Structure formats: structure tokens, C-alpha cells
Amino acid sequence: MGAQIRWMWRRAKRNPLTIAGLSAVTAMILLSLLAPWVAPYPKDVSAVHPSERFQAPSRAHWFGTDELGRDILSRVIFGTRISLRVGSLVVALALAIGLPLGIVAGTFGGVLDEVLMRITDVFLSFPPLLLAMAISAILGATLVNVMIAIAIAWWPWYARLVRAEAVSIRERAYVEAARAAGASWRRIMWRHILPNSLAPVIVQASMDFGSVILTSASLSFLGLGAQSPTPEWGLMINIGRTFFLTHWWIVTFPGLAILIAVLAFNLTGDGLREILDPKAAPR
């Protein structure tokens, strides 16, 4: 196991973009954990300072202040915590729904497979953002409802991915050997098929983090997600767009935060796909 990890790390170091993505993701995690101590004005997440409104970037406020005098850098840092929490919970919930359904459908096949995949196709027939918007509008504009809405729109992709892997794996020699030895389908499913289906799922989940963050920010921008004074990046852009022509910094820095987060997770996902590619593994 240790040799495999060292090989994976050596392979990751060959790609500077993978290291850049991992470094950015690590920095985001540290910022979210240390936000109360790293943010220059931690109380400015919700505090109002009318006398300091619309201050341009300066030594006192590196990212400037917004229409209520709140320090934008502090709000962007706390927004990192919100975005990572949304990404983690949405991906976890989507996996919790899609992974079992995909494994069951791919392992057993037949009528059960047809029923589960047709249900999956119904969800896949809608664009994910449009479906998430509709569900958010029905449930109500809160951050929790946004996470539920995005997870409902996201799980079919995992179900399809895992089902395809399971269909391929169930025909392999070691699965046939387990069946010949008298192993139950339940044991085969959880001991052989699921572990060998996880590599593409891990890659997809790592890349989906960025997409989920972008989708959550889009819904908040449209007024269907986080509500003021929550320091959510999409909401900050929505509020600041009114002042964009005269106070550009209010929307620019939250927008850059979204750009960096999405790019970091995409680079990390690409690197993991290269590392976990079984054709590239050492023999």
C-alpha cells in the first residue's frame, strides 16, 4: 500500500498542473478551517459599517469594502467555507443515492436494471441547472434547499457511471471464480464489484466539486440560494452587480474566487484521472 501511494505521488509530481490544483485545493481547505483567524475582519461577515462603504482596495482593506462597509476579503474567505461545505455535502448525497442504485442495476441486470435506468433517464433528460432551479424554487430559497436540489439533479450521473462499471466487472474472471466458490451476489457486489468501480467515481466526484460550487453560486446569484447576509460568492456577485461600473471590486473578487475554485478542482480531477488510470499503473 505504501509503495502504491509513493508511486501515485511520484506520478502526480510529473504534472505541474496537478500539483497546482492540489495546492489550491489544500489552500482552500486551510482557509475554510482557519477563517476566523485568517480573515482580517472576521466580524465583517454580517456587521455593517456605513462610514466605510465603497472603499477601494487599499492596505486597510485589500479587496475593498461593499455597499454596507463590510470587508470583502473577509467575506470571500468565509465564503470558501460555505462553498466547500456545499460541494462536500452535495457530492456525498449524490453518491449516497447514485452509487447503490448503479451497483444494484449493474450487478443484477434484467428488469431491475431496466426500471432503475429508466428512472435515471427521466432525471437525465433535464439540464442539471434547470432541474436544480425548479427544485429550489419549489423548496424555497435557502442554502440547505440548494444543496438538496443540486444533489437530486446530480445523482443520475453517478448511477450511470457505476452501473457501466458494474456491468463490465461482473463478467470478469475473479467474479466468476467467486460465484463458482459459492459466494452470494450480495458478497460479490460489495467485496468485488464496488471496490473495483470506485476509481472513475473518485475522479468524477473530484471534478464535480467545481461544478457544484459553480451551480450553487449560480442559484444564489439568481436569488434561489443563500440569502443575505450570508457571505456566499454567488450572492455577493448578485448584490454587487448593481455597482459594477463604479465599484468593480465588489463583484470581481468573489468572481475570481469561483474561477480559482472551479479551476483547482478540475485540475485535481484531471490529475486523479491520470493517476488512477489502470493502464498507467505499475506492473
C-alpha positions in Angstrom: 0.0 0.0 0.0 2.8 2.4 0.9 4.6 1.6 -2.4 1.4 2.3 -4.3 0.9 5.7 -2.6 4.6 6.7 -3.3 4.1 5.7 -6.9 1.0 7.8 -7.1 2.7 10.8 -5.6 5.7 10.5 -8.0 3.3 10.3 -10.9 1.4 13.4 -9.6 4.6 15.4 -9.3 5.3 14.9 -13.0 2.3 17.1 -13.9 2.7 20.7 -12.7 -1.0 21.4 -13.3 -1.9 18.6 -10.9 0.3 20.0 -8.2 -1.1 23.5 -8.8 -4.6 22.1 -8.4 -3.8 20.1 -5.3 -2.1 23.1 -3.8 -5.0 25.4 -4.5 -7.5 22.9 -3.0 -5.3 22.5 0.1 -5.1 26.2 0.5 -8.9 26.5 0.2 -9.4 23.8 2.9 -6.9 25.6 5.2 -8.6 28.9 4.6 -12.0 27.4 5.4 -10.7 25.8 8.6 -8.8 28.9 9.8 -11.3 31.5 8.5 -11.9 33.2 12.0 -8.2 33.7 12.5 -7.1 34.4 8.9 -9.8 36.9 7.9 -8.6 40.4 8.7 -12.1 41.5 9.9 -14.0 38.3 10.9 -16.9 40.2 12.3 -17.5 41.9 8.9 -19.3 38.8 7.7 -22.5 40.4 8.9 -21.6 43.7 10.6 -22.5 46.9 8.9 -20.2 50.0 8.8 -21.9 52.8 6.9 -18.9 55.1 7.2 -16.6 52.7 5.4 -18.9 51.7 2.5 -17.5 51.5 -1.1 -13.8 51.8 -0.1 -11.5 50.8 -3.0 -8.8 48.1 -2.4 -6.2 49.5 0.0 -3.7 48.4 2.7 -6.6 48.5 5.2 -9.0 46.5 3.0 -7.1 44.5 0.4 -10.2 43.7 -1.5 -12.1 46.9 -0.7 -15.5 47.1 1.1 -19.0 46.6 -0.2 -22.2 48.8 -0.1 -22.5 48.2 3.7 -18.9 48.8 4.6 -18.1 45.1 5.1 -14.5 43.9 4.2 -14.8 41.8 1.0 -11.6 39.8 1.7 -13.1 38.6 5.0 -16.4 37.7 3.3 -14.6 35.8 0.5 -12.6 33.8 3.0 -15.7 32.8 4.9 -17.4 32.1 1.6 -14.7 29.5 1.0 -16.0 27.6 4.0 -19.6 27.7 2.6 -18.6 26.6 -0.9 -16.5 23.7 0.3 -19.4 22.6 2.6 -21.9 22.8 -0.2 -19.6 20.8 -2.5 -18.8 18.1 0.1 -22.5 17.6 1.1 -23.9 17.7 -2.4 -21.4 15.2 -3.7 -21.8 12.9 -0.7 -25.6 13.0 -1.0 -25.5 12.4 -4.8 -23.1 9.4 -4.2 -25.3 8.1 -1.4 -28.2 7.9 -3.9 -26.5 7.1 -7.2 -23.9 4.6 -6.0 -26.2 1.9 -4.5 -28.7 2.2 -7.4 -25.9 1.9 -10.0 -24.3 -1.1 -8.3 -27.6 -2.9 -7.9 -28.7 -2.2 -11.5 -25.3 -3.2 -13.0 -24.9 -6.3 -10.8 -28.3 -7.9 -11.2 -29.4 -6.6 -14.6 -32.7 -7.7 -16.1 -36.0 -6.0 -15.2 -34.5 -4.3 -12.1 -31.8 -2.7 -14.3 -34.3 -1.5 -16.9 -36.6 0.1 -14.2 -33.8 1.8 -12.4 -32.1 3.1 -15.6 -35.4 4.4 -17.0 -36.0 6.4 -13.8 -32.4 7.6 -14.1 -33.1 8.6 -17.7 -36.0 10.7 -16.6 -33.7 12.8 -14.4 -31.0 13.0 -17.1 -33.5 14.4 -19.6 -33.4 17.7 -17.7 -30.4 20.0 -17.8 -28.9 19.8 -14.2 -29.0 23.6 -13.6 -32.6 23.9 -14.8 -33.7 20.9 -12.7 -31.9 22.4 -9.7 -33.6 25.7 -10.3 -37.0 24.2 -10.4 -36.5 22.2 -7.2 -35.0 25.2 -5.4 -38.0 27.3 -6.4 -40.4 24.6 -5.0 -38.5 24.0 -1.8 -37.7 27.6 -1.0 -34.6 29.9 -1.3 -32.2 28.6 1.4 -28.7 27.2 1.2 -29.9 23.8 2.6 -32.6 23.5 -0.1 -30.0 24.4 -2.8 -27.8 21.5 -1.6 -30.8 19.2 -1.8 -31.8 20.4 -5.2 -28.3 20.1 -6.7 -27.9 16.6 -5.2 -31.2 15.5 -6.8 -30.0 16.8 -10.2 -26.6 15.2 -9.8 -27.1 11.6 -8.6 -28.1 10.1 -12.0 -24.6 10.7 -13.4 -23.1 8.6 -10.6 -25.8 5.9 -11.1 -25.0 5.7 -14.8 -21.2 5.7 -14.2 -21.3 3.0 -11.6 -23.8 0.8 -13.5 -21.5 0.8 -16.5 -18.5 -0.2 -14.4 -20.5 -2.9 -12.6 -21.7 -4.4 -15.9 -18.1 -4.7 -17.1 -16.7 -6.1 -13.8 -19.4 -8.7 -13.2 -18.2 -10.7 -16.3 -14.5 -10.8 -15.2 -12.7 -14.0 -14.2 -12.4 -13.2 -10.5 -16.1 -12.6 -10.2 -16.9 -15.8 -11.9 -14.4 -17.6 -9.6 -16.2 -16.1 -6.6 -19.6 -17.3 -7.9 -18.1 -20.8 -8.5 -16.9 -20.8 -4.9 -20.4 -20.2 -3.7 -20.2 -16.5 -2.8 -23.6 -14.8 -2.7 -24.4 -12.0 -5.1 -24.5 -9.6 -2.1 -21.0 -10.5 -1.1 -19.8 -10.3 -4.7 -21.4 -6.9 -5.1 -19.8 -5.3 -2.0 -16.5 -7.2 -1.9 -15.6 -7.3 -5.6 -17.7 -5.1 -7.8 -18.0 -2.0 -5.7 -14.3 -1.6 -4.8 -13.2 -2.1 -8.4 -15.8 0.5 -9.6 -14.5 3.3 -7.3 -11.6 4.8 -9.4 -13.8 6.5 -12.0 -16.2 7.6 -9.3 -13.5 9.3 -7.3 -12.3 11.1 -10.4 -15.8 12.2 -11.3 -16.5 13.3 -7.7 -13.4 15.4 -7.6 -14.2 17.2 -10.8 -17.9 17.6 -9.7 -16.8 19.7 -6.7 -16.0 22.6 -9.0 -19.3 22.2 -11.0 -21.3 22.0 -7.8 -19.7 25.2 -6.4 -20.4 26.9 -9.7 -24.0 25.7 -9.8 -24.6 26.7 -6.2 -23.2 30.2 -6.9 -25.4 30.5 -10.0 -28.6 29.6 -7.9 -27.6 32.1 -5.2 -26.9 34.7 -7.9 -30.5 34.1 -9.2 -31.9 34.6 -5.7 -32.7 30.9 -5.3 -29.9 30.0 -2.8 -28.2 31.7 0.1 -29.7 34.8 1.4 -28.1 38.0 2.8 -26.0 38.4 4.9 -24.6 35.0 4.1 -21.1 35.5 2.6 -21.8 33.2 -0.4 -19.8 34.1 -3.5 -22.7 34.0 -6.0 -24.9 36.1 -3.6 -22.0 38.6 -3.3 -21.8 38.9 -7.1 -25.6 39.4 -7.3 -25.6 42.2 -4.8 -22.5 43.9 -6.3 -23.6 43.8 -9.9 -25.6 46.9 -9.4 -22.4 48.8 -8.6 -20.1 47.1 -11.1 -19.5 50.1 -13.3 -18.4 52.4 -10.4 -17.2 49.9 -7.8 -15.7 47.0 -9.7 -14.1 45.2 -6.8 -17.4 44.1 -5.2 -18.0 41.6 -7.9 -14.5 41.0 -9.2 -13.0 39.2 -6.1 -15.9 36.8 -5.5 -15.9 36.0 -9.2 -12.2 35.3 -9.1 -12.7 33.0 -6.1 -15.3 31.0 -8.0 -12.9 30.8 -11.0 -10.0 29.6 -8.9 -12.1 27.1 -7.0 -13.6 25.5 -10.2 -10.2 25.5 -11.9 -8.4 24.0 -8.9 -10.9 21.1 -8.6 -10.9 20.5 -12.4 -7.1 20.3 -12.4 -7.1 18.0 -9.4 -9.7 15.8 -11.1 -7.7 15.6 -14.3 -4.6 14.6 -12.3 -6.5 11.9 -10.4 -7.8 10.5 -13.6 -4.3 10.2 -14.9 -3.0 8.7 -11.6 -5.9 6.2 -11.2 -5.8 5.1 -14.8 -5.3 1.3 -14.5 -3.4 1.2 -17.9 -0.8 3.5 -16.3 -0.4 1.6 -13.1 2.9 -0.2 -12.4 3.0 -3.9 -13.1 
